[in-house]
Structures are given as structure tokens and as C-alpha cells.
Amino acid sequence: MNIAHLLAGKGRGVVTIGPEDSIRQALGLLAQHNIGALIVVDNRQQPVGILSERDIVREAARNEGVFAQPVSALMTRNVVIGAPQDDVQAVAHTMTERRIRHVPVMDQGALVGIVSIGDLVKAQRDEYLGELETMQTQLLANKT
């Protein structure tokens, strides 16, 4: 299974924010959309970073003035980018090894989606359940 298949079921919506926007604005978007990360984009809508809830919480624990800071102060700049043709298991492995929870997906220079580690786990679970059901059906058919 590839990322394109996963996005076909999940949808391609991506919530973005600008690097000059405030952390307070970012928190509002995270809460409004019930998501765990925002893709930070430049004025051409190209990813320049990613900002997660975790990034904000870690900084808030050290600095109460975090909410007025710009997103660019906390965002991760070296973003791991996925492509629609990427294999789900390979992306899950990369996310686990790099300890990241979200990967933006680009196709021909355009931001077309985002996948979370939860999306990948669910997709793998669904695939395994489908295989299990197939084997059970085959076993039952062989008994008759």
C-alpha cells in the first residue's frame, strides 16, 4: 500500500500557517482542526517547516512568553517530505526511526496531504485485518 492510497481514504486537506504567524495563532488552528501539527509554508505555499503540539508544549514549559513568538522560532526546519508513491511501511519505518509523528506529502511541487503515524498504523492494521479475514474465509471454505 502506498501513501496515495492512504490519502484517497483520509483526504488531502492540510492545515498550514506562515512562519511569521504567532504561536497563539498556531494553537488556535491546532485546536480548531483537532490536529497535532501544522505545515509551515512560505508565500508560494512551499513547506519551510513543521510545528507540532509537542514543540509548543516543550517551549511553554521553559518560557511563558512563547505564545507571542513567531512560528519560525519553534518550527522544525528540516522536514521529512513524503510522496504519494511512497510505501506505507517504509514511511512508518522512517517516522519511527526519526521519532517524528507527521510527514507532509508533496506531488510535483505541490503540498497534497499530510500523514500521521496514527494514519499509518491504522492503514497497516486494516491491511492485516483484511488479510486475516481472507485466510479465515479460505480455511472455512476448505473445511466444507
Contacts in CASP RR format, 6 or more apart in sequence:
PFRMAT RR
TARGET T0000
AUTHOR 0000-0000-0000
METHOD contacts of the structure
MODEL  1
MNIAHLLAGKGRGVVTIGPEDSIRQALGLLAQHNIGALIVVDNRQQPVGI
LSERDIVREAARNEGVFAQPVSALMTRNVVIGAPQDDVQAVAHTMTERRI
RHVPVMDQGALVGIVSIGDLVKAQRDEYLGELETMQTQLLANKT
1 87 0 8 1.000
1 88 0 8 1.000
1 123 0 8 1.000
1 127 0 8 1.000
2 84 0 8 1.000
2 85 0 8 1.000
2 86 0 8 1.000
2 87 0 8 1.000
2 88 0 8 1.000
3 82 0 8 1.000
3 83 0 8 1.000
3 84 0 8 1.000
3 85 0 8 1.000
3 86 0 8 1.000
3 88 0 8 1.000
3 91 0 8 1.000
3 105 0 8 1.000
3 115 0 8 1.000
4 84 0 8 1.000
4 85 0 8 1.000
5 88 0 8 1.000
5 123 0 8 1.000
6 88 0 8 1.000
6 115 0 8 1.000
6 119 0 8 1.000
6 120 0 8 1.000
6 123 0 8 1.000
7 84 0 8 1.000
7 105 0 8 1.000
7 112 0 8 1.000
7 113 0 8 1.000
7 115 0 8 1.000
10 115 0 8 1.000
10 119 0 8 1.000
11 113 0 8 1.000
12 112 0 8 1.000
12 113 0 8 1.000
13 113 0 8 1.000
13 114 0 8 1.000
14 39 0 8 1.000
14 104 0 8 1.000
14 111 0 8 1.000
14 112 0 8 1.000
14 113 0 8 1.000
14 114 0 8 1.000
15 29 0 8 1.000
15 33 0 8 1.000
15 35 0 8 1.000
15 38 0 8 1.000
15 39 0 8 1.000
16 38 0 8 1.000
16 39 0 8 1.000
16 40 0 8 1.000
16 41 0 8 1.000
16 45 0 8 1.000
16 111 0 8 1.000
17 25 0 8 1.000
17 26 0 8 1.000
17 29 0 8 1.000
17 38 0 8 1.000
17 39 0 8 1.000
17 40 0 8 1.000
17 41 0 8 1.000
17 51 0 8 1.000
17 71 0 8 1.000
18 40 0 8 1.000
18 41 0 8 1.000
18 42 0 8 1.000
18 71 0 8 1.000
19 40 0 8 1.000
19 42 0 8 1.000
19 48 0 8 1.000
19 49 0 8 1.000
19 70 0 8 1.000
19 71 0 8 1.000
19 72 0 8 1.000
19 75 0 8 1.000
20 70 0 8 1.000
20 71 0 8 1.000
20 72 0 8 1.000
21 70 0 8 1.000
21 71 0 8 1.000
22 67 0 8 1.000
22 68 0 8 1.000
22 69 0 8 1.000
22 70 0 8 1.000
22 71 0 8 1.000
23 56 0 8 1.000
23 59 0 8 1.000
23 66 0 8 1.000
23 67 0 8 1.000
23 68 0 8 1.000
23 69 0 8 1.000
23 70 0 8 1.000
23 71 0 8 1.000
23 73 0 8 1.000
23 74 0 8 1.000
24 67 0 8 1.000
24 68 0 8 1.000
25 71 0 8 1.000
26 38 0 8 1.000
26 51 0 8 1.000
26 56 0 8 1.000
26 71 0 8 1.000
27 56 0 8 1.000
27 67 0 8 1.000
29 35 0 8 1.000
29 38 0 8 1.000
30 36 0 8 1.000
30 37 0 8 1.000
30 38 0 8 1.000
30 53 0 8 1.000
36 52 0 8 1.000
36 53 0 8 1.000
36 101 0 8 1.000
36 102 0 8 1.000
36 116 0 8 1.000
37 50 0 8 1.000
37 51 0 8 1.000
37 52 0 8 1.000
37 53 0 8 1.000
37 101 0 8 1.000
37 102 0 8 1.000
37 114 0 8 1.000
37 116 0 8 1.000
38 50 0 8 1.000
38 51 0 8 1.000
38 52 0 8 1.000
38 71 0 8 1.000
39 47 0 8 1.000
39 49 0 8 1.000
39 50 0 8 1.000
39 79 0 8 1.000
39 104 0 8 1.000
39 111 0 8 1.000
39 114 0 8 1.000
40 47 0 8 1.000
40 48 0 8 1.000
40 49 0 8 1.000
40 50 0 8 1.000
40 51 0 8 1.000
40 71 0 8 1.000
40 72 0 8 1.000
40 75 0 8 1.000
41 47 0 8 1.000
41 48 0 8 1.000
41 111 0 8 1.000
42 48 0 8 1.000
45 110 0 8 1.000
45 111 0 8 1.000
46 109 0 8 1.000
46 111 0 8 1.000
47 79 0 8 1.000
47 81 0 8 1.000
47 104 0 8 1.000
47 106 0 8 1.000
47 111 0 8 1.000
48 75 0 8 1.000
48 77 0 8 1.000
48 79 0 8 1.000
49 75 0 8 1.000
49 76 0 8 1.000
49 77 0 8 1.000
49 79 0 8 1.000
50 75 0 8 1.000
50 76 0 8 1.000
50 79 0 8 1.000
50 102 0 8 1.000
50 104 0 8 1.000
51 71 0 8 1.000
51 74 0 8 1.000
51 75 0 8 1.000
51 76 0 8 1.000
52 76 0 8 1.000
52 101 0 8 1.000
52 102 0 8 1.000
54 101 0 8 1.000
55 74 0 8 1.000
55 75 0 8 1.000
55 76 0 8 1.000
56 66 0 8 1.000
56 74 0 8 1.000
59 66 0 8 1.000
59 69 0 8 1.000
59 74 0 8 1.000
60 66 0 8 1.000
60 67 0 8 1.000
66 74 0 8 1.000
79 104 0 8 1.000
80 94 0 8 1.000
80 95 0 8 1.000
80 98 0 8 1.000
80 100 0 8 1.000
80 103 0 8 1.000
81 103 0 8 1.000
81 104 0 8 1.000
81 105 0 8 1.000
81 106 0 8 1.000
82 91 0 8 1.000
82 103 0 8 1.000
82 104 0 8 1.000
82 105 0 8 1.000
82 106 0 8 1.000
82 115 0 8 1.000
83 105 0 8 1.000
83 106 0 8 1.000
83 107 0 8 1.000
84 105 0 8 1.000
84 107 0 8 1.000
84 112 0 8 1.000
88 120 0 8 1.000
88 123 0 8 1.000
88 124 0 8 1.000
89 124 0 8 1.000
91 103 0 8 1.000
91 115 0 8 1.000
91 120 0 8 1.000
92 117 0 8 1.000
92 120 0 8 1.000
92 121 0 8 1.000
92 124 0 8 1.000
94 100 0 8 1.000
94 103 0 8 1.000
95 101 0 8 1.000
95 103 0 8 1.000
95 117 0 8 1.000
95 120 0 8 1.000
96 117 0 8 1.000
100 117 0 8 1.000
101 116 0 8 1.000
101 117 0 8 1.000
101 118 0 8 1.000
102 114 0 8 1.000
102 115 0 8 1.000
102 116 0 8 1.000
102 117 0 8 1.000
103 114 0 8 1.000
103 115 0 8 1.000
104 111 0 8 1.000
104 113 0 8 1.000
104 114 0 8 1.000
105 111 0 8 1.000
105 112 0 8 1.000
105 113 0 8 1.000
105 114 0 8 1.000
105 115 0 8 1.000
106 112 0 8 1.000
END
